[in-house]
Amino acid sequence: MAGKKGVRHVVTMTCTECKERNYLTEKNRRNDSTRMELNKFCQRCRKHTLHREAR
């Protein structure tokens, strides 16, 4: 399946407080063209914080 180009792309999630890149996830750019924002656990801050998509 290597080399197959699809609509889904891998994005990196960055903590808004400590700016550490903690998570990798996929999103469908055709359906959602804006930046993702999710509340995730940051291991560096040791609490749940807002994580935004990094570009």
Secondary structure, 3 states (H helix, E strand, C coil): CCCCCCCEEEEEEEECCCCCEEEEEEEECCCCCCCCEEEEEECCCCEEEEEEEEC
